[in-house]
Amino acid sequence: MEQAKPLQEKAAAANGAAAVTLQKYGVDYTMLSFRSQDGGAEVHEKFADIFVIVDGSATLLSGGELANPATFAPGEIHGTGILHGTSNSLSKGDVVHIPANTPHQLLIPKGATLTYFVVKVKEKE
């Protein structure tokens, strides 16, 4: 949580989100992320995400398809939302695996925050 304090300040000055890469392991890497607002809908074509919820709560929408998909960067597609996805509540201590090519979006309850550890694992070439 001490490492997340600067992220909270950065998020407050930006769009409600901030992250820092902690360590790189070849093509895989770890991050610490903080959110006080909803995240965008996205798909990582080659990377899986593993989230470990450190503090707070959120709703994870996953699966289905991206609404209005657009390429953001090579291998990264963003959308305006998720259609026909599954909704799961996340809270402190939860661990979730989001495979590559799976649409996903984190929704933060009004007035809440989410601090989470992310492991990015390259699954596909």
C-alpha positions in Angstrom: 0.0 0.0 0.0 3.0 2.3 0.6 4.0 1.9 -3.0 0.4 2.8 -4.1 0.3 6.2 -2.4 2.1 8.1 -5.2 -0.2 6.3 -7.7 -3.2 7.7 -5.8 -1.8 11.3 -6.2 -1.1 10.7 -9.9 -4.6 9.3 -10.5 -6.2 12.3 -8.8 -4.4 14.6 -11.2 -5.2 12.5 -14.2 -8.2 10.4 -15.3 -8.6 8.5 -12.1 -6.1 5.8 -12.9 -2.3 5.4 -12.5 0.1 2.5 -12.8 3.8 1.7 -12.5 5.8 -1.2 -13.9 7.5 -3.0 -11.0 9.7 -5.6 -12.7 10.3 -7.0 -16.2 11.0 -10.7 -16.7 11.8 -11.1 -20.4 8.5 -10.4 -22.1 6.4 -10.8 -18.9 6.2 -8.0 -16.3 4.5 -6.9 -13.1 2.7 -3.7 -12.3 0.9 -1.9 -9.5 -2.3 -0.1 -10.4 -4.7 2.2 -8.7 -8.2 3.3 -9.9 -10.7 5.7 -8.5 -12.8 5.7 -11.8 -13.9 3.1 -14.3 -11.3 1.7 -16.7 -11.8 1.5 -20.4 -12.9 -1.6 -22.2 -9.9 -3.3 -23.7 -8.4 -6.5 -25.3 -4.7 -7.5 -25.2 -4.2 -9.7 -28.2 -1.0 -11.4 -26.9 -0.9 -10.8 -23.1 -3.0 -12.4 -20.3 -3.6 -10.3 -17.2 -3.5 -11.7 -13.7 -5.0 -9.3 -11.1 -4.4 -9.6 -7.4 -6.7 -7.3 -5.5 -4.7 -5.5 -2.8 -7.4 -3.2 -1.5 -10.8 -1.9 -2.5 -13.5 -3.3 -4.8 -14.6 -3.3 -8.4 -16.8 -5.1 -10.9 -15.0 -6.9 -13.6 -16.8 -7.2 -16.9 -15.2 -9.8 -19.2 -15.8 -11.9 -22.2 -18.4 -10.9 -24.8 -17.2 -8.4 -27.3 -15.9 -4.8 -27.4 -18.3 -2.1 -28.4 -16.9 0.2 -31.1 -13.4 -1.5 -31.1 -10.4 0.5 -32.3 -6.7 -0.3 -32.4 -5.0 1.7 -29.7 -1.5 0.3 -30.2 -0.1 -2.9 -31.8 -1.8 -5.8 -30.1 -4.0 -3.4 -28.0 -7.7 -2.8 -28.9 -9.9 -0.4 -26.9 -13.7 0.0 -27.0 -16.4 2.1 -25.5 -17.8 -0.8 -23.5 -18.4 -4.6 -23.4 -21.4 -6.3 -25.0 -22.7 -9.6 -23.6 -19.9 -9.9 -21.0 -20.0 -11.6 -17.6 -20.0 -9.5 -14.4 -17.9 -10.5 -11.3 -17.4 -8.6 -8.1 -13.8 -8.2 -7.0 -12.6 -7.4 -3.5 -9.4 -7.5 -1.4 -7.6 -10.9 -1.7 -9.3 -12.0 -5.0 -7.2 -13.2 -7.9 -8.4 -13.3 -11.4 -6.9 -14.5 -14.7 -7.9 -12.8 -17.9 -6.6 -14.8 -21.0 -5.2 -13.0 -24.0 -7.9 -11.9 -26.5 -10.5 -11.6 -23.8 -12.4 -8.3 -23.6 -12.3 -6.8 -20.1 -13.2 -3.7 -18.1 -13.0 -2.7 -14.5 -15.9 -0.7 -13.1 -15.3 1.2 -9.8 -18.3 1.9 -7.5 -19.0 5.6 -6.8 -16.7 6.9 -4.0 -14.6 3.6 -4.0 -11.0 2.9 -5.1 -9.2 -0.2 -6.3 -5.5 -1.0 -5.7 -4.3 -4.1 -7.6 -1.2 -6.0 -8.5 -1.0 -7.0 -12.2 1.1 -9.8 -13.8 1.2 -9.5 -17.6 2.0 -12.8 -19.2 2.7 -13.2 -22.9 0.6 -16.0 -24.1 0.7 -15.7 -27.9 3.1 -14.8 -30.7 
